[in-house]
Amino acid sequence: SAETGRSKADLNREAAEIMKELISIPRTFWLDVMGAFNRFLINLGYDSQMVIDQERLQRVRQMARENPAALLWTHKTHVDGFAIHSALLENDFPAPHLMGGVNMAFGGLGYMARRAGGIFIRRSFQDDPLYKMILRQYIGYLLEKRFPLTWAFEGTRSRVGKLMPPRYGILKYVIEAAHTNKSENLHIIPIAINYDLIGDVGDYASEQTGQTKQPESLRWFIGYLRGLRQPMGRIYLDVGDPVVLPVAPDPEDKIVLQKIAFQVGVE
Protein backbone atom coordinates (compact mmCIF):
# COMPACT_ATOMS: atom_id res chain seq x y z
CA SER A 1 0.00 0.00 0.00
CA ALA A 2 2.85 2.38 0.89
CA GLU A 3 4.68 1.64 -2.35
CA THR A 4 1.70 1.98 -4.70
CA GLY A 5 -0.46 4.57 -2.93
CA ARG A 6 -3.48 2.24 -3.12
CA SER A 7 -5.63 1.48 -0.11
CA LYS A 8 -5.30 -1.87 1.67
CA ALA A 9 -8.97 -2.63 1.02
CA ASP A 10 -8.46 -2.10 -2.72
CA LEU A 11 -5.36 -4.30 -2.72
CA ASN A 12 -7.16 -7.01 -0.74
CA ARG A 13 -9.98 -7.09 -3.29
CA GLU A 14 -7.53 -7.45 -6.17
CA ALA A 15 -5.48 -10.03 -4.25
CA ALA A 16 -8.59 -12.18 -3.80
CA GLU A 17 -9.18 -12.15 -7.56
CA ILE A 18 -5.53 -13.00 -8.28
CA MET A 19 -5.57 -15.92 -5.85
CA LYS A 20 -8.80 -17.23 -7.33
CA GLU A 21 -7.14 -17.21 -10.76
CA LEU A 22 -3.73 -18.48 -9.68
CA ILE A 23 -3.99 -20.92 -6.80
CA SER A 24 -4.64 -24.61 -7.38
CA ILE A 25 -6.74 -26.60 -4.91
CA PRO A 26 -5.98 -30.29 -5.61
CA ARG A 27 -8.72 -32.78 -4.77
CA THR A 28 -8.39 -36.56 -4.81
CA PHE A 29 -11.40 -36.96 -7.09
CA TRP A 30 -10.07 -34.51 -9.68
CA LEU A 31 -6.55 -35.96 -9.49
CA ASP A 32 -8.10 -39.31 -10.43
CA VAL A 33 -10.13 -37.70 -13.23
CA MET A 34 -7.05 -35.90 -14.56
CA GLY A 35 -5.07 -39.13 -14.40
CA ALA A 36 -7.72 -40.92 -16.47
CA PHE A 37 -7.81 -38.03 -18.96
CA ASN A 38 -4.00 -38.06 -19.27
CA ARG A 39 -4.11 -41.76 -20.05
CA PHE A 40 -6.94 -41.29 -22.58
CA LEU A 41 -5.03 -38.55 -24.41
CA ILE A 42 -1.76 -40.49 -24.52
CA ASN A 43 -3.48 -43.67 -25.71
CA LEU A 44 -5.01 -41.85 -28.71
CA GLY A 45 -1.77 -42.17 -30.63
CA TYR A 46 0.96 -43.60 -28.40
CA ASP A 47 1.72 -46.94 -26.77
CA SER A 48 0.10 -47.16 -23.35
CA GLN A 49 3.40 -47.69 -21.52
CA MET A 50 5.97 -44.91 -21.59
CA VAL A 51 9.62 -45.99 -21.73
CA ILE A 52 11.00 -44.94 -18.32
CA ASP A 53 13.99 -46.05 -16.25
CA GLN A 54 11.96 -47.07 -13.19
CA GLU A 55 14.93 -47.35 -10.84
CA ARG A 56 16.05 -43.81 -11.64
CA LEU A 57 12.48 -42.51 -11.39
CA GLN A 58 12.08 -44.00 -7.91
CA ARG A 59 15.27 -42.24 -6.77
CA VAL A 60 13.81 -38.97 -8.01
CA ARG A 61 10.56 -39.71 -6.19
CA GLN A 62 12.50 -40.08 -2.93
CA MET A 63 14.31 -36.80 -3.60
CA ALA A 64 10.98 -35.04 -4.15
CA ARG A 65 9.56 -36.47 -0.92
CA GLU A 66 12.51 -35.33 1.20
CA ASN A 67 13.46 -32.01 -0.43
CA PRO A 68 11.88 -29.00 -2.14
CA ALA A 69 11.92 -29.99 -5.80
CA ALA A 70 11.35 -28.57 -9.26
CA LEU A 71 11.09 -30.92 -12.25
CA LEU A 72 11.95 -29.15 -15.51
CA TRP A 73 11.09 -30.85 -18.80
CA THR A 74 11.79 -30.35 -22.47
CA HIS A 75 8.95 -29.08 -24.65
CA LYS A 76 8.28 -30.40 -28.16
CA THR A 77 4.52 -30.91 -28.24
CA HIS A 78 1.35 -30.16 -26.28
CA VAL A 79 1.42 -33.80 -25.14
CA ASP A 80 4.46 -33.08 -22.92
CA GLY A 81 2.53 -31.66 -19.98
CA PHE A 82 0.02 -34.51 -19.99
CA ALA A 83 2.81 -37.10 -20.28
CA ILE A 84 4.83 -35.74 -17.34
CA HIS A 85 1.73 -35.32 -15.16
CA SER A 86 0.68 -38.89 -15.99
CA ALA A 87 4.14 -40.29 -15.21
CA LEU A 88 4.25 -38.56 -11.82
CA LEU A 89 0.71 -39.55 -10.80
CA GLU A 90 1.13 -43.17 -11.89
CA ASN A 91 4.41 -43.52 -10.02
CA ASP A 92 3.20 -42.30 -6.62
CA PHE A 93 4.85 -38.88 -6.53
CA PRO A 94 3.56 -36.25 -4.10
CA ALA A 95 0.80 -34.26 -5.84
CA PRO A 96 2.68 -32.38 -8.59
CA HIS A 97 1.87 -28.76 -9.36
CA LEU A 98 2.23 -28.22 -13.10
CA MET A 99 2.80 -24.60 -14.05
CA GLY A 100 1.81 -23.21 -17.42
CA GLY A 101 0.44 -20.20 -19.26
CA VAL A 102 -3.07 -18.96 -18.57
CA ASN A 103 -3.80 -19.40 -22.30
CA MET A 104 -4.28 -23.12 -21.59
CA ALA A 105 -6.92 -22.51 -18.88
CA PHE A 106 -9.85 -22.69 -21.29
CA GLY A 107 -13.20 -24.42 -20.82
CA GLY A 108 -13.38 -27.67 -18.93
CA LEU A 109 -9.64 -28.31 -19.17
CA GLY A 110 -8.81 -25.30 -16.99
CA TYR A 111 -11.50 -26.23 -14.45
CA MET A 112 -10.22 -29.82 -14.16
CA ALA A 113 -6.52 -28.94 -14.16
CA ARG A 114 -6.84 -26.34 -11.37
CA ARG A 115 -8.35 -29.06 -9.17
CA ALA A 116 -5.58 -31.49 -10.09
CA GLY A 117 -2.53 -29.33 -9.37
CA GLY A 118 -2.50 -27.05 -12.42
CA ILE A 119 -1.23 -23.49 -11.89
CA PHE A 120 -1.97 -21.04 -14.70
CA ILE A 121 0.26 -17.97 -14.77
CA ARG A 122 -0.33 -14.75 -16.68
CA ARG A 123 1.87 -14.33 -19.71
CA SER A 124 2.98 -10.88 -18.59
CA PHE A 125 2.96 -9.24 -15.16
CA GLN A 126 6.16 -7.19 -15.13
CA ASP A 127 4.32 -4.06 -13.99
CA ASP A 128 2.12 -5.73 -11.37
CA PRO A 129 3.90 -5.83 -7.98
CA LEU A 130 0.87 -7.37 -6.23
CA TYR A 131 0.74 -10.32 -8.64
CA LYS A 132 4.50 -10.83 -8.26
CA MET A 133 4.26 -10.83 -4.47
CA ILE A 134 1.41 -13.37 -4.41
CA LEU A 135 3.14 -15.67 -6.90
CA ARG A 136 6.38 -15.54 -4.89
CA GLN A 137 4.59 -16.32 -1.61
CA TYR A 138 2.60 -19.15 -3.19
CA ILE A 139 5.68 -20.82 -4.68
CA GLY A 140 7.45 -20.52 -1.32
CA TYR A 141 4.50 -22.20 0.41
CA LEU A 142 4.52 -25.12 -2.07
CA LEU A 143 8.27 -25.62 -1.66
CA GLU A 144 7.92 -25.57 2.13
CA LYS A 145 5.15 -28.21 1.99
CA ARG A 146 7.21 -30.45 -0.35
CA PHE A 147 4.83 -30.25 -3.31
CA PRO A 148 7.04 -30.71 -6.39
CA LEU A 149 6.74 -27.98 -9.02
CA THR A 150 7.03 -28.85 -12.69
CA TRP A 151 7.06 -26.80 -15.89
CA ALA A 152 8.48 -26.58 -19.41
CA PHE A 153 12.08 -25.41 -19.12
CA GLU A 154 12.05 -23.75 -22.56
CA GLY A 155 8.75 -21.95 -22.11
CA THR A 156 7.50 -22.83 -25.59
CA ARG A 157 7.60 -25.83 -27.91
CA SER A 158 10.76 -26.55 -29.85
CA ARG A 159 9.98 -26.49 -33.59
CA VAL A 160 13.11 -28.46 -34.56
CA GLY A 161 13.50 -31.04 -31.78
CA LYS A 162 16.61 -29.40 -30.33
CA LEU A 163 16.74 -27.99 -26.81
CA MET A 164 15.89 -24.29 -26.94
CA PRO A 165 17.37 -21.56 -24.70
CA PRO A 166 15.81 -21.60 -21.21
CA ARG A 167 13.26 -19.09 -20.02
CA TYR A 168 14.27 -17.67 -16.65
CA GLY A 169 10.92 -16.33 -15.40
CA ILE A 170 9.51 -19.17 -13.29
CA LEU A 171 12.98 -20.43 -12.35
CA LYS A 172 13.83 -17.01 -10.94
CA TYR A 173 10.63 -16.93 -8.88
CA VAL A 174 11.34 -20.42 -7.50
CA ILE A 175 14.90 -19.47 -6.52
CA GLU A 176 13.67 -16.18 -5.07
CA ALA A 177 11.05 -17.99 -2.97
CA ALA A 178 13.64 -20.51 -1.77
CA HIS A 179 16.05 -17.66 -0.97
CA THR A 180 13.41 -15.70 0.98
CA ASN A 181 12.20 -18.77 2.92
CA LYS A 182 15.76 -20.04 3.46
CA SER A 183 14.81 -23.37 1.88
CA GLU A 184 17.77 -25.76 1.79
CA ASN A 185 18.75 -28.39 -0.79
CA LEU A 186 16.43 -27.27 -3.57
CA HIS A 187 16.58 -30.10 -6.13
CA ILE A 188 16.13 -28.98 -9.75
CA ILE A 189 15.57 -32.19 -11.70
CA PRO A 190 15.88 -32.15 -15.53
CA ILE A 191 13.63 -34.43 -17.59
CA ALA A 192 13.87 -35.09 -21.33
CA ILE A 193 10.69 -36.20 -23.09
CA ASN A 194 11.10 -37.72 -26.56
CA TYR A 195 8.80 -39.36 -29.10
CA ASP A 196 8.99 -41.66 -32.09
CA LEU A 197 6.65 -39.18 -33.83
CA ILE A 198 4.79 -36.06 -32.78
CA GLY A 199 1.44 -34.76 -33.98
CA ASP A 200 2.43 -31.08 -34.04
CA VAL A 201 4.52 -31.25 -37.21
CA GLY A 202 1.62 -30.14 -39.42
CA ASP A 203 1.09 -27.05 -37.25
CA TYR A 204 4.79 -26.20 -37.41
CA ALA A 205 4.84 -26.53 -41.20
CA SER A 206 1.77 -24.26 -41.51
CA GLU A 207 3.42 -21.61 -39.32
CA GLN A 208 6.56 -21.72 -41.49
CA THR A 209 4.47 -20.94 -44.58
CA GLY A 210 3.17 -17.81 -42.90
CA GLN A 211 -0.10 -18.97 -41.38
CA THR A 212 -0.98 -17.51 -38.00
CA LYS A 213 -0.67 -19.77 -34.96
CA GLN A 214 -4.12 -20.85 -33.79
CA PRO A 215 -5.03 -19.46 -30.37
CA GLU A 216 -5.70 -22.11 -27.72
CA SER A 217 -9.40 -22.71 -27.09
CA LEU A 218 -11.76 -25.59 -26.40
CA ARG A 219 -12.57 -25.87 -30.11
CA TRP A 220 -8.87 -25.88 -30.97
CA PHE A 221 -8.19 -28.54 -28.31
CA ILE A 222 -10.90 -30.88 -29.64
CA GLY A 223 -9.34 -30.57 -33.10
CA TYR A 224 -5.91 -31.25 -31.60
CA LEU A 225 -7.19 -34.46 -29.93
CA ARG A 226 -8.58 -35.65 -33.26
CA GLY A 227 -5.16 -35.10 -34.82
CA LEU A 228 -3.59 -37.45 -32.25
CA ARG A 229 -5.67 -40.41 -33.47
CA GLN A 230 -2.91 -42.02 -35.51
CA PRO A 231 -0.10 -44.46 -34.66
CA MET A 232 2.87 -42.43 -33.39
CA GLY A 233 4.91 -45.02 -31.49
CA ARG A 234 6.24 -44.60 -27.99
CA ILE A 235 7.03 -41.83 -25.49
CA TYR A 236 10.44 -41.87 -23.81
CA LEU A 237 11.04 -40.15 -20.48
CA ASP A 238 14.64 -39.77 -19.28
CA VAL A 239 15.70 -38.22 -15.96
CA GLY A 240 19.01 -36.38 -15.63
CA ASP A 241 21.09 -35.81 -12.51
CA PRO A 242 19.59 -33.15 -10.24
CA VAL A 243 21.11 -29.72 -9.86
CA VAL A 244 21.14 -29.28 -6.07
CA LEU A 245 21.25 -25.85 -4.43
CA PRO A 246 22.27 -26.34 -0.75
CA VAL A 247 21.40 -22.66 -0.22
CA ALA A 248 19.40 -20.68 -2.77
CA PRO A 249 21.51 -17.83 -4.23
CA ASP A 250 20.45 -14.21 -4.56
CA PRO A 251 17.89 -14.30 -7.42
CA GLU A 252 19.05 -10.87 -8.61
CA ASP A 253 22.45 -12.34 -9.51
CA LYS A 254 21.78 -12.92 -13.21
CA ILE A 255 25.08 -14.71 -13.83
CA VAL A 256 24.36 -17.32 -11.15
CA LEU A 257 20.82 -17.78 -12.49
CA GLN A 258 22.17 -18.34 -16.00
CA LYS A 259 24.75 -20.84 -14.74
CA ILE A 260 22.03 -22.85 -12.94
CA ALA A 261 19.83 -22.86 -16.05
CA PHE A 262 22.79 -23.88 -18.25
CA GLN A 263 23.65 -26.76 -15.89
CA VAL A 264 20.03 -27.96 -15.98
CA GLY A 265 20.15 -27.81 -19.79
CA VAL A 266 23.36 -29.87 -19.88
CA GLU A 267 21.89 -32.55 -17.60
N, C-alpha and C positions, 0 to 999 in steps of 0.2 A: 504493500500500500504506500509506504514511504517512497519507494523508488519510482512508482508509476503515477502517483497522485490520485489513484482511484480509491474509492471507499472499500473497506473490508467486506461490507455486505455485497457490493457489486462483484468483487473478486470471488467471494464464496459462491455466488450464483453461477458465475462462469466456470468455476472449478468443478461444480457439481455436473455441469454439462460435459466438461472435458472427461471427467472420470466415467461418466455413463458411456461415452464413446470409446474410451481407451481401455478400461480395466476389464479383464476376463474373469468370469466366475465359473470355474470348471465344476461340472456336476457329473456324477458317475453315469447317470442315464445317457447324457449327451456325449460323454467320452466313448461309451459303447456304440452309440449311433454313429459318431464320427469314425470310429474304427471300422464299422461295417461299411460305411460309405467309402473310406479309403480303399478297402479291399475290393469293393465293387468297381471303383474307377481303375485300379491297377489291373484287375482281371479282364477289363474290356479288350486290352491289346497285348498284355504282358503275361508271362508265366506267373503262376500264383506264388511261387517261392522266389524271393529275392536271393541273390548270391551274396552271402555275408559270412565273414569269418566270425563264427559264434564265440570262439574263445576270446578273441580280441574285443568283441562287443560286450561280453560279460565283464571284462576288466574296466571298460569305459562306464558301464552301469554302476560298478562299485565306486568309481571315482565320482560320479554324479551324485551318488547317495551321501558321500562323505565330505564333499567339497562344493563350494559354489562353482557352477559350470555353465559354459556357453558352448554349444555345438554349432559350428559354422560349416555350411555345406555349399558345394558348387552348384551353379544354376544354369541348366541348359534347356529346360522345358517346364511348363506349368505343372507337370507330374511330380517334380522334385519335392515340393512341400508336402504333398500327400504321401509320397514314398517314405520320407524321413519320419513323418508323424506316425505312419503305420508301423515302421520298423521299431520305433521307440515304444509304442503302445503294446505291440505284440511281444516285446522282449522285457516286459515288466520294469520299465524305467519309471522313476517318479514322474508325475504328470508334467509333460513338457509344455512350455509356453512358446508357441511358434509366432514369431514377429514378422509382419509383412505390411505392405502398403494398404491404406484405407480404400484404394481403388478395387480391392478384392472383397470388400465387405458388402457385396450386393445380395439382395434377395434372401432366400433361405440359407444360402451358404454362409453369409455373415452371421446370421442368427445362430446357426448350429456351431460354427467355429468359435464364436465368443464364449459359448458354454462348454467348449472342449479344449480350452487353453489358447485360443487364437487371440493375438493382440494386434490390432490394426492401427498403424501410426500414420499421421498426416504426412503428405509428401513434402510439405514445407512448413516450418514453424520457426524460422530464424529470428523473426521479430516478435515472438510471443513468449515473454519470460515466464508467464504463468504455466503455459503448456510444458515448457522445458523443465520447470521445477517439479511439476507433477510426474512427468515421465521419469525424471531422475530418482525421485522418491519411490516410485512404484518398482523400478528395476532393482533398487537397493533392497526393498522388502522381499522381492522374489529370490534374490541371491541369498539373503539372510535365512530364508525358509527352505533353502536347498531345492527350489524348483528350477530345473535346468531350462535355460533360454536357448532358442535355436532360431537361426535366420540364414538367408542367402548371403554369403560372404561378399559376392560381387554386386549385389543390389539389383541386377537385372540379368536377363537370360543371355548367355553367350551365343552369338549367332554362328560361330565357327567351331565350337567344341573345345577351344583353348580356354585356359583360365584367364579371366579378365582382371584388370586392376581392382583392388579392393575398394569398397566404399567405407569410409571411416565413421559415418554418422552414429549408427547404433553401437558400434564397438567403443567409440569414445564415451557414450553415455553409460555403458556397462562399466568401463574402467573408472569413470568419474564416480559412479555410485559405489563401487568397491573401495575407491580411495576415500570417499567421504565417510563410509560406514566402517572403515578399517577392516574390510574383509580380507582374510588371508588365504593363500593358496588357490586363487582363482584359476580354474582349469579351462583353457580355451582349446577345444577339441575339434580338429579339422576332419571333415568327412567329404569324400569324393563320391559322387553319384554318376554312374555311367550306364549306357543303354546300348543294346544291339542296334536299335533304330529308335528315332523319336518322331512324334507326330507333328512337330512344329515346323518341319522343313518347308512345307508349302507356304506357311505364313511368312517365313523368312524370305523366301524367293519373291513373294508378292511385294514385300517391303522394299527389296532391292530394285524392283522395277518401277518404284515410285509411288506405289499405293500407300495410303495412310493406314497406320496401325489401328486395328479395331479397338475401340474402348471396351474395357471389361464390363459386362452386364450379364444378367441372368440369361438373356437370349443368346449372347455370345457364348456363354459357358455350355449351354445345351448343345450348340453347334460344335463346340470343342469336344465334348464327350462323344458325339457321333463320329467325329474324325478319328477317335482312338479305337474304333471297332475294326481293327485289322491286325493281323499277326505281326508283332514287333519284337519278339524274342524275350530276352531277360533283362532284369535290372540288377546292376552290380553296386554294392555299397561297401566302400573301403574306408577304414578308420585310420588316420595318421596318429603319430605320437602327439600327446597334448603339449601345448605351450603353457607352462605353469608360472604364474606370477605370485611368488611368496608374499610380496607386498605390492599393492596396486600403485603404479607410478602416478605422478602428477599428470592429469589428462590434458593439461595445456602444453605439455612438452610434445610438440608435433613430431620431433625426430624419434623419440621413444615409441610413440604411437605407430609411426610408419614401420619401425623395426619389428614391433610385435606383429603387425599385419603381414609384413613380408615373411616372417618366420612361419606364421600360420599357412601362408600360401605355399611355401616350400614343403611343409609337411603334408 
